[in-house]
Amino acid sequence: MFTPTRYDTYDFANRRHIGPSPAEMAEMLKAVGAPSLEALIDETVPKSIRQKAPLSWAPLTEHALLAKLRGVAAKNRVMTSLIGQGYYGTVTPPAIQRNILENPAWYTAYTPYQPEIAQGRLEALLNYQTMVADLTGLPVANASLLDEATAAAEAMTMAERSAKSKARAFFVDVNLHPQVIGVIETRALPLGIEIVKGEPEALVPEQVFGAIFQYPGTYGHVRDFTGLIEKLHAAKALAVVATDLLALCLLKEPGAMGADIAVGSAQRFGVPMGYGGPHAAFMATRDEFKRSMPGRIVGVSIDSRGNKAYRLSLQTREQHIRREKATSNVCTAQALLAVMASFYAVFHGPVGLRSIAEMVHFNAVRLRDALLAAGAEVQPAAFFDTITVKVGVGQQGILAAARHRGINLRRVGRDRVGISVDELTDGDVIARVLDAFGITEPAPETVELGFPEAMLRTTPYLTHPVFDMNRAESEMMRYMRRLSDRDLALDRAMIPLGSCTMKLNAAAEMMPITWPEFSSLHPFVPANQAEGYAEVIADLTGKLCEITGYDAFSMQPNSGAQGEYAGLMTIAAYHRARGEGHRRVCLIPVSAHGTNPASAHMAGMQVVVVKAAPNGDIDLEDFAEKAAAAGANLAACMITYPSTHGVFEETVKQVCDITHQFGGQVYIDGANMNALVGLVKPGEIGGDVSHLNLHKTFAIPHGGGGPGMGPIGVKEHLAPFLPGHSETGGEEGPVSAAPYGSASILLISWAYCLMMGGAGLTQATRVAILNANYIAARLKPSYPILFMGNRGRVAHECILDTRAFAEVGVTVDDVAKRLIDNGFHAPTMSWPVAGTLMVEPTESETKAELDRFITALEAIRAEITDVAEGRIAAEDSPLHHAPHTVEDLVADWDRAYSREQGCFPPGAFRVDKYWPPVGRVDNVYGDRNLVCTCPPMESYMTE
């Protein structure tokens, strides 16, 4: 009898996403000491919190998913959007799309906390900082923020910290984009900052600690703010300018006006609109304020051989260290998008960028001239790319006529229409716009400036040789490849970062984000042009509600920390609506993520820290005492589940009950949802609100430090208080620039859910827990496992205790850097417990890769034993000299161990070995000698 095979090659969950095969799982369960996977889960996850019903939907194959996505994409109507308002059509050079955006070497990398294995993306981000600093005319820029609106809000709080004025008000130019004003107002409310809005001429400098101006303005105005900025400085206040990088290729830069801070979006530097994101925002400032700037700054240091090496600078400002004293909760940067924008500048160079800016500007002038010739009233007198046309009662007709011709224009007030020209605007687009106004005469060619010549930029920019390299595509492609080869990303090896969930980002999930039906939509198009996006968002919302047990979701927060902030602001709005605005106390365990207390502080709450019990759990007695002490002032508690220590705490329902008893709301941080999906619903165990890190649990790649998405789920009573938006309504203020945050990458999480199906997602959670327990069981003889549940199990991550090794001179840094020699990214270092390593293998890693990682750590343990038993001094050991470079291999060898041991330790590949491009980076030198732009070429030559 013929017996057909039962192997299903199209089973995405079990053949593509989940690493271990069934046979490998059986071997791993033996090592763990569990009779079955379900038995292991029963020993790990308390039965009292397990969900009753399984997740309901069936999976799709990869080809069925792509067919479904094609159908959904067809429901979006791609038109030419000249709406402007901070979002513009742009050309993504194919070399950048293929070699950066669609390249897993770039999109699967993690935040460059381990600089030795991140030199490529650090160089690209340093290029970004140099580009921003040059174009804004300010000496220091950061390595990107979330979007223009949140960058403006960060600039406001930075100005408050830095200004010598004692005023409590902040002036907001009414010519800012509306969504930027909305986010600034949201941020100001809990901080007690008064917002004064008006035309720039209405500014009274003595009444404010700072002011923000839009340049060019949202309606097109180009103004010189030099005089107003001088008046602000005389009143000891600071000036912020929200600006446009492309405009600054032609217009006088903010630094030349005396601006203290410049912010904006780099979207139009080759990054598609994507219905709102993701895009890299920028911030630049004067040198004296660089240590107050939020976000990450890439700097230049040296390695152990004195060679130039890049690193993240000023890391003491990271929220995990400063907690409620943090000045910002920024945790995700938009690294991948900043890299794209930086390569756009490298690709075009200063002359190319100037040419694009001139083309855009002269097309706007052509439109203005043709409209004026037809008798239209056009404003403003001075503009770069945006004009407004007074059309009176004909506004609706003009907008409809333009849409009929495939053009979206902007509705301005009741009687005007806005037109923003971009890089994609050509003669055909101009003709269609004019036709909508009933003008058939062709727009004349012109090279006449649409602003006073005094506003023309006179200073050079992008003078570093990297922006003037040979732009033959062969050379560009090789430069991108050289940089990616310097990095260690998920396409090379397992990245076992605890709390970061570096799992598979499947190719099928990534494909649709570059389809024009999704990538080319402006976030403010009419709803009937975005029906495909509406379907994606609605279905993903439904699935996330089923997964979490919540009743509603907001997709607006575009990072996990933004989700925390949005969730706490939702809680605060709920209390205010009930006449209980005095509720300000937020209880947060000492083990919480550092962004938790920072977010609570930003939301206007008073953080009260709760102790940990000896086993790492929340100290229930201390929690109850502090909840009772807060009483009627208790606003919320913030807990992470499973705990930050990688354990399912048995008392989670009691923590929730105590909080509710005193009228508080429970915020369950969704950072560890990879241990919950399909097993436990946070909304059913007492949670009122949670954010989900879609860039962790739901397969959006980390992109070298961003993009991310942090949507929040809430119970029904909190739904009316979710973030609103000027474009979509809602009672509460927005937290991000676009109504659905970085909408285009929601496609990745939706595709992940569809291909996995409910059963596949649940199996992924089970295997994530199995993989973590396998590592814990195998490594327990070599490294103490710091925290375990009552039945000796860990959740989806485990903490290796390396603190005792310090007694013999071996630090946690030594272990982390030695892992690089083995071809691995280090686990999370010194968090949540100093001197430890937190390991999270995820469900995507095969048994072979887990075994290679275990082999590497056991070999490192043997080297530590050699030090402890006196066979080699710590300072002479390979641990101290790690990581080893090719330069080490070929240089004169005078070390107390062999080249073989140093450069090819157990676990390392022989043929495909990863060689770090630099030795151990000197952080102290980098902080003492802070350099945050591209160093001169001489420094490369002297190496």
N, C-alpha and C positions, 0 to 999 in steps of 0.2 A: 504494500500500500504506500502511495506517495504521501509524505507528510509535509505540508507547507510550513515555511518558516514563520515564527511568531514575531520576528524582529521588525519593528516599525521604524523605518529610517526617518520618517517625518515627525516623530515624537520629539518636539523641540525641547520640552522640559527635561526629559530623561536622556536624550541623546546629544543635546547641544548645550543646554544651560547648566545642568547639574553634573559636576565633575566625576565623582566616583561611579563606577559601574556597579550593578547589583552584586557581582562576585567580590569586588573590592570592598563594598560596604559590609559584606559578611565577614571578611578578614578584619576590618576595622572594628566591628562590633565585638569580635573575640578579644582584641587588644583592650577594648574599653571595659569588657566584662558585662555586656548586656546581651540577653538572649535574642532580642529583636530591636528594630528601630523604634517600634511603638513602645516597647518596654523602656527603652532609654528615655523617650519623651515623657513617659509617666513618672520616671524617677527625677526628671529635671524640672518639669512644669507643674506647679501645684494644681491638683484636680479641681480645686474650688474655683479656679478662674478660667478653666478651659471652656471654649465656646461650644455650644451644643450642636449647631447645624454646620455642615461643611459649606465652603464657598461654592457658589452654584453654577458658574458658567463653564462651558466646555472649551477646550483649547482649539486654536487654529494652527495649521501648518504654516511654515514660512511663506510658501507661494500663495496660500489662501489669504494670509494677512496682507501681503503686498497687493493682491487683487482688491481686497476690501479697502485698503488705503487709497488705491487709485480711484475707486468709486467715491470715496469721501472727498478726496482732493478735488474731484470734478464739481463738487457742490460749492466750492469757493470760486468766486468770479474775479479773475486777475485783471485789474484795470490799471491805468496810469494814475497814480495818486500824487497830486501836487498839493496835498494838504499841508505839508510842512510840519510845523509845531514840534520840531525836534527829530522828525523821521523822514528820510529821503531815499529815493531810488539811488542805487549805487551799482557799480560793476565789480563783482568779485572776480579778479583775474583767475582764469582756470588753473593756473599753476598754484595759486594759493588754495583754491577750493580742493584740488586733488591732493596736494602735498601737505596741507595743514589741516583744514577742516575735516576732510574725509580720511585722514591718516591716523590709525590707532596709536602710532608712536607719539603723536601729539595729544590726541583726545583722551587716552586712557592713563595719562600720567597723573600723579598726585601733587598736591601743594609742595613746593620745593623746600620743605623743612630740612631735608638731608641734601645739602648743597652739592656735595661731591658727585652725586648721581643726577643732578639737575642743571648742569652747566649750560646745556643747549637752550632750555626754555628760559633760564635766567638771563642769558644773553639777549634773547628775543624780547624779554620784558624790559631789560635795560635799554634796548633800542626804543621801546615804546615810551619809557620815561624821558629819554633824550628828545624824542620827537615832540612830546607834549611840552617839555620845558622850552624847547626852541620856539615852537609855534606860539606859545602863550607869553613868551618873554619873561618867564619866571624861572629861577635857577633849580628848583627842586620839584619833582613830580612823583606821585606814587604809582604803583603797578596795577592800577585800575580799581574802580568802585563799581557798584551794582548798576546804576543808571543815573541819568542826569539829575532827576528829581531827588533821589536820595543823596547824591553827591552835594547838591545845593543845601539840603538839610544838614549834612555833616559840616559843610562850610559855615553854616550859621552857628552851630554849637562850637566849632573851632574858633570862630571870631569872638564868641562870648568868653571863651577861656583865655584868649590871647590879647584882647583889647584892654587898654588901660582905662577906658571909659567905665564909669560906674552905672551907666544907664541900663535899664532892663528891657528896652524895646529894640526891635530889629526892623529896618525899613526894607520893604519888598516892592520893587519896581512892578507896576501893573502890566508892563510889557514883557514880563516873564511868561513862558508857556503856562497855560492854566494848570496842567498836571503838576508842574514844578511848584507853583504856589500852593496847590493842595497838599502836597507832601510836606512842604515847609510848615504849613499851619498845623498839620497833624503832629509833627515832631515838636513844635513849640508848645502845644497845649499842656502836656503833663510836666514840662520843664518850667512853666510859669513865665515864658518869654512872651511879651506882647508884640504882636505883628502890626506894623503900620504900613498900609498899602497906599500907593499913590504914583502919580507921574514923577519922574526924577526931579523935576523943578520944585516939587512940593517938599522935598527932603529938608528936615531941620536937623543938621548933624549933631547938635548938642543933646538931642533927645534920644539918641540911639547908640548902641555899642557897635553897630555895623549896619551895612546896607548891601543889598544885592541888586545888580542891574543885568538885564539881558542884552547881549551884544553879538550880532544884530538882534533887535527886538522881535517878539513873536509875530508882529504885524509888519516887520521888515525894517523898522527904523535903524539907521546907523548914526550913532551919536558919539561924540568924544566926551568921555566922562572925566577927563583930567581935572577940570575945575572943581567938580563935585567931590572927587577923591581927595583933592587938596584940602577942601573944607572938612571932610570927614577926619583926615589926619590931624588937622588943627584942633578938632574936638576929641582927640585920642580914640577915635573909632576906626574900624577897619572896613575896607572895601572888597566886596566879592563881585566878580564878573562871571556870569554864565555865558559861555561863548561857543563858537563853532570853529572847529579846526580848519575846515576848508576855507571859510571866510578869512581866517587869519593868514592864509597864503597870499592874500591881497590887501587886507585891511591892517591898519595900525594895531599892534598887539596890546593886550591888557597891561603887561609889564611896563610898556612905554607910557601908559596913562597913570602909572603909580599904583596899580591894583595890588592888593595883598594876597588874594587867593583867586584863582581861576578854576572854574569847573565846566563840565559839559560832557557830551557823548562823542565817542569816536566811531559811531555807527556808520557814518557816510564814508568812512575809509574802508570800503570793501566788505562790510558786514551787512547781509540782507536784513530787511525790516522785520521779517518773521512774525508779523502780527503783534509786535511789541518787544521781541527780544529772543535770545539774549544779546546784549551789546555791552561793550566796555565803556564805562564812564571814566572821566579823568579828573584829577585835582592837581594843581600846581600851586606853589606858594613861594614867598620870599624865604631866604636862607634862615632868617631868625626864627621862623615859625615851624621849621621842619620837624622838630621833635614833638609838636602838637598835632601833626597831621595824622588822620586816621588811615587805616588800611595798611597795606604792605609796601615797603620800599626795598627795591633791589639795590644792593651796594657792591662795591669792589673791594676785595680784601686780597690776601695772599694765602697760599697753601704751605704745607710743611717744608717744601723746597724753596719757598720764596717766590713761586710763580703766581701770576695774577689769577684770582679765583673769584667768582661771583657768589653772592649769598643774600639771604633776606636780612636786612639791617634793622637795627633798633627793635629786636624781637621782644625786649622787655615790655613793650606796649601791648603785646598779645593779650587778649581778654582772659585766657586761661590763667594768666599770672596775676593780672590786676583785678579781675572779677568786678565787684560792684564799684570799684574805684576807676574802672575802665572809662575812657572818654568816648568809646564807641563800642558797638557789638559786632562790627564788621568782621566776619570770619571767612566768607567766600568772596574772593575777587573774581573778576571775569577774565581769568588768565587766557583761556583759549581765544577769546575774542580780541583781547589786547594784543596777543601774538599775531592774529590776522591783520589787525590795523597797523601794527608795526611793519609787517611784511608788505602791506600796501604802500607804505611810505618808502620802504627800500625798493620796491618794484618800480615805483614811478620816479622817485628822487625829487629834489626840490623843484627842478624845472618842470617835471611832469605834473606835480601837484599845482604849481602856479598856472600851468596851462589849463588844467581842469577847472580851477577856480575862475580863470578868465572866461572860459567857455560858458560856465554856468552864469556868471554875472552878465556877460554880453547878451545871452539869451533872455535874461530877465529884462535888460534894457530894451531889447527888440520888442518884447511884449508890451512894455510900458509905452514905447513910442507909437506902436500901432494902435493901442487903446486911446492914447491922447489924440492921435490924428483923427480918430473916429468920434471925438467929442466926449470921451469918458472922463470921469473924475478919478484920478489915480493918486494914491498916497503910498508911501511917504516920499518926500523930496529926495532923501538920501537912503539908498538901500543896497543890499548885496544880491540876494536871490529871491526875495519875497516882496510882493506888492499887494495892496488891497485896492479893490475897485468898488466905488460907490454905485450901487445898482438900484437903490430904492425898493419899491414894491416888487420889482422884477427879480428879487433874489432867488426865490424858489424856482422860477422859470429858467434862470441862467444855470443854476446847479443841476437841474434836470436835463437841460440841453447838453451840458458838458458830460453828464453820465451817459446820455444817449450816444455820445461820441467816444465813449470809453475813457473818460477823464473824471477823476474825483477832485473837486475844488473844495475849499474850506468855507464853511458858513461863518461869517464874522458879524456878530450882533444881528440886527434885523434887516439891515439895508446894505451890507457890504459882502464882498466875496474875496477870499484870499487865494493867491496863487504863489506857490513856492517851486521854483525851477531847480532841477537837480542834474546829476551827471548823465542821466538817461534821456534828458530832454533834447529833442532834435527838431528839425524844421517841420516834420509831420506833426509832432505834438503841439508845437506852437500854432500851426495852421488849424488844428482841431479846436484848440482853446479859443482862438479868435473867432472861429466859425460859431461856437456856442454863444458868443456875444453878437452874432450877426455881422461879423466883419469878414469880408472876402478878400480884401486887399492883402497881399503878402507882407509879412513884417520885414522891413528893410534891414540889411546887414549893418552892423555898427561896431565901432571900437571906442565909443564914447563912454566915459565913466558915469555911473549912476550915483556917485557920491563925490563930495569935494576932494580935490587932489590932495589937500592937507591930511586927509584920512588914509592915504595910500601908505602901505607899509614900506619902510625904507631900510629896515635891518635885515641881514641875511638869516637864513635858518637852514637846518639840516646840513650843516657844513662838515659833519664827521664823514670820513671816507666810506663808512658802511652804507650811507645814503647816496653814494656816488659810484658804486661798484658797476661793473659791466652788466647791463640789464638783459643780456642774451638769456633766453630761458634756460639754456644749459647751465649757465653759471648760477642763476637763481635756484634751480632745482638742486644743484649740488650744495649750495649754501644751506638750504633747508635740510637736506639729508645730513650734512655734517653736524648741524645742531642737534637733530633728532638722535643721531648716533651717540651723542655725548650723554644721553639721558637713559634712565632705566624706568620703563613704563610697563603697564600690564601686558603689553604685547610681547615682552621678553620673559617676565617672571612673575611669580606670585608676589603681591604686595600685602603683607599680613598686618595691616594697620588696624589696631583695635579702635572701635567706635567710628571707623571710616567706611567700612563695608565696600572694599574694592573688588566688586564682582564683575562677571562678564558683562560687557556692553556689546550685545550681538549686532552684527552687521545689518541684519534685516530691520532691526529697530532704528538704526541710524539713517537708513537710506532716505526716508521721506523728508527729512528736514531740509534737504537741498532742492527738493522739487519746487518749481516756481509757484505752483498752486498754494503752497504753504509758506515759502520763504519770501514771496514778493508782496504780501499783503501789509498795508499800513494798518496800525492798530486802531485807527479811528474811522475805518471805512464803514459805510452803512451796513446794518446787520444782514441785509439780504445778499451781501457780497461775501459773507463769511459763514455761510450755513454749514460748510464742512467743519470748520473750527468749532462751531456751536455743537455739532454732533459729537466731536471728539471730547470736548470739555464736559458735556452732559453725561456721556457714557463713562468716562473716567471718573467723574464725580460719583456716579452711582456705584461703581465698583469699589472706590475707596471708602464710601459709606458702608458698604457691605463688609469690607475687610476690617474696618475700625469700630463699627457700632455707633458711629456718629450720624447726625441727621442732615448736616449741610457742610459744604466746603467753600472756602475762598481760594481761588488759584492765584491770587495777586502776589503774595510774598515771593520774591525771587531769590531767596536763600534761606537756609535753615534758621539763621539768626533773625532774619526779617520775619520768619514765621513765628518765632518766639515772641518778638516784639508785637506783631499783629495780634497774636493770641492774648497777650496780656492787655493790650489796648482794648480788645473786645470785652474782656472781663471788666476793665475799668469803666467802659461805657455802660455795661449792664448794671454795675453798682450805682453809677450816677443816675441812670434812668429810674432806679428804685429809691432815689433820695438818700443813697448811702455812699456818697462820694468821699466820705471820711475813711472808707476802707482802703488803707494804703499798705498794710503789712503783708509781705510775701515771704513765706517760709521756704528756705532752700537748703537741702542737705549739703554738708561740706564736700561731698563727693560729686556734686553736680558739675555739668559742663560750665566752663568759665563764661560762656556767653549767657547762661541763665541769669546770674546776678547782674551782669551788664545790661541785659534786656530789661530786667525788672527796674533797674535804676532809670533807664531811659523812659520807661512807661510811668515814671513818677512814683514808684513804689519804694517802700523802705524794706531793705533786705534784712531778714533775721536768719542767721545760719543755724542749722540743726546739726547736732553731733552725729557721728557714726558709732555704732556699737562695735565691740572688738572684732566681730566676724565680718565687719564691713557694711552691714545693713544699716538702715536708718534707725537711730536710737529712738524707739517708740515712746519711751517715757519723756525724753527731752522734747520730742515733737509735740506730745500732748500738753506738756507744761507751757511751751511757747505759744501754742494755739490758744490755750486758755488765757494766757497773759495778753495776747492780742485782742481776744474777745470780739467785740463789735467792730474793731478796726481791722480784722483779718480780711484781706482781699483774696489771697490765693496761696496755694503751695505749688512749687514746681518740683516734680520728681521725674526721674528717668527710669523706665521699666523695659526689660530687666535692668537692674541697677547698673550704674557706671562701673561697678566692680565685676560685672559679668555674671550676676547671680539673679535668679528669680526669687525675690524676697517673699516670704510667706505672709507678711503683714501688710501687703499693699492695700487690701480692702479696708483694713483698720485705719491706715493713713488717710484714705479718701473719706471714710466715715467721720473721723475726727475733724477734718477740714470742713465738711458740710455741716457738722454739728454747730460750728461757730459761724456759719454763714459764708464761708469762703468757697472759692471755686478751685477745682483741681486741674492743674496743667500737667499733663503727662508728656514729657519730651519724647518725640518720636525717633530719636537718634538710633535706638536699638530695635526698631520695628522688624528687622530681619530675623529676630528671634520670636516674633509674635504672629506674623501673617498666617492665617489659617488655623492658628491654635488659640489665640487670645485676642479679644477685642477690647482695646483700651476704653472705649465708650461704654462697655458693659461692666467694667470692674470698678467704676467710680470716676473715670475721667470726664471732665466737662469740655476740655479743648486739648488738642494735640496738633503739633505740626509734623508733617512727614518730610523727611529728606528724600526727595525723589532721586537726588544724585547719589543716594546710598542704596536704600532698600529697593527702589523701583528703577534701577538700571541706567539712569542718566549718567554718562561718564563724568569724571571729575575734571577733565580738561586741564590738568596742571594747576588746579586751584580755582576752578570755576569754568563753566556756569553751574548753577544749582537752581533748584526750585524747592520752596518750603511751604506748600499750601497748608492751610489749617482746617481741621475738621472740628465741628462743635455740636453739642447737644442742641435740641430744638430751642430751648429758652435763650440761647446765646445767638442764634442765627440772625435776628434783626440787627445785631450790633457788629456784624462782619464789616471789613473795610468797604467803603464806597468808592466812587470815582466820578470825576466831572463829566466823563463821556457816557457812563452807564447808570448814573444815579446812586442812591443809597444815602442813608442818614449820616454815616460816619465818614471821616476823611480817609483818603488813600494812603497806603504805605509804600507804594511803588509807582513808577511813572505810567505803566500801561495797565489797563483793567485786569488782564490775566497774566501779569508778570511776563516772564520769558516764555510766551505761549508756544513757540515753535518746538521747544524741547519737551512739551507735554506729550507730543507724538511718541517719544521714545518710551515713556512709562506706559502709555496706552497700548502700544504694540507689545511691550513686555507682558502686560496683564493678559492680552488677547492670546498670545502664543503659549503662555504657561497654562492658562485656564486655572480655575479655582483649585483643582487637585494638584496641579503642578506647582502653584505658589506655596501650597501647604507642604508639599514634599521638599521644596527648596528650603523652607524653614527647618524641617526635620534634619536635613542633611547638613545645614549650616551648624546645627547643634551637635550633630555627630562628628563633623570635622574638628570642631573646637575641642570636644571631649577626647577625640583621638590624639590630638596634639598634647593635651594636658596629661593624658595617661602615659604616653610615650616619653614625655619630657620630665615627668614628675621625679624620676630618680636623679635627674641632673639639676633641675631647677625647682625649688619649692613653688607650688601653685598658691598664690596669696589668698584668694577667697574661693570658697566652693559652697554649694548649697547644702542643706541639711542632710542630703543623701549622697554627698560626695560628687556632685555633678556641677559643671559650669554651664552657662547658657551658650551663646554663640561666640563668646570670646573668653580668654583666660589671661590672667596676669602672672607673668614669670617674675619671681622675686630675685633680683640680682644685687640687692643692697649689701649682702654679706661680703661680696667680692671686693668691695671698696677697702676692706680691712687689709687686703694684700696688694692694694694699689691698682686694682682693675675696676674701671668705672662702667656705668651703663653705656656711656658714649663709646668706650672701647669695644663693647660687644656689638653695638649698632654698626660701627664702622667696619668691624671685622666681617659682618654679614655681607657687606658690599663685595668683599673678596670672594665670597661664596656665590655672588650673583643675585643677591636678594636686597630688596628694600627693607630697612629695619622696621620692626613693629613700632607702635606708638611708645615714645620714650618718656619716662618720668611723669606719666599721667594715667590715672588719677592719683597715683602714689609715686612720689619722687624716688628715683633710683630703680624703677621697675620697667618691664616691657609688657605692653598689653597686645596680645595676639588675637587677630580675628581672621580666620582662613576663608570665610564665606563658603557657600555651597558649590561654587564654580570650580574649585581646585580639585584636580585629580589626586588619587592616592599617591601616584608617583611624585608629584610636586610636593605634597605634604611630607613624604618620606625624605625627599632631598632637603627640605627645610629642616626637618628633624635631625638628619645627618649633619648638617652644617652646625646646628646649635650644640649637638653632642661633641663635635670636634672642637668647638670654641670652649666648651666646658672642660675638655681635656687640657687645652692650653692654659686655662685658668688654674687647673690642678697643678700643672707644671710650675706655675708661678708660686702657688701656695706652698708647694713642697720643696721649693728652693732650687729647682733644676734650671731656672732662668729668672732673671730679675724682671719685674713688671715693665720697667722702662726699656729693656732690651727685647721684649717679647714681640711677636707679630701683632698682638692685640694693640700695643702702644703705637706701632708704626702703621696700622691699618688706616685707610685702605691703601693697597699697593697699586701703583701705576706701571705702565710700560716703561716709563723712565726709571723707576726703581729696578725693574727687571734687567735692563740693559746697562745700568750704571755699575760702577765698581761695587762689589758686594762685600761688606765687612760686618755683616750682622750675625747675631748669635744663633740664627736658624737658617735653614737652607732656602734658596730661591723657590724650590718646589713647595715647601711648606708655606712660605709667605704668599706666593702668587697663585698657587693651585691647590687650595685646601679642599678637604672632602666636601662634596656637594656642588662644587664649581664645575661648570662644563669645561671640557678641554678644548674642543674645536670652536665652539661658539661662546667662549668666555667673554663676559662683560668686563671691560677695562675702564675704570673711572678715569676721566680726563685730567683730574687734579688730585693731589693728596689731601690730607685732612686740612680743612679750611680753618684759618685763624680768626675766630669771631672777635676776640678782644682787639686785635689790630684793626679789623674792619670798623668797629664802633669808634675807635679813637681817630681813625683816618677816614671819615665818612665821605665817600664819593658815590654819587647816585646817577651819573650820566656816563655815556660811553667815554672811556679814557682815550687820550690821543694815541694815534697809531704808533708813535715812538715807543710807547710802553709795550706794544705787541712785539716790536722789533727787538727790544732789549732782552726779551725772554730768550 
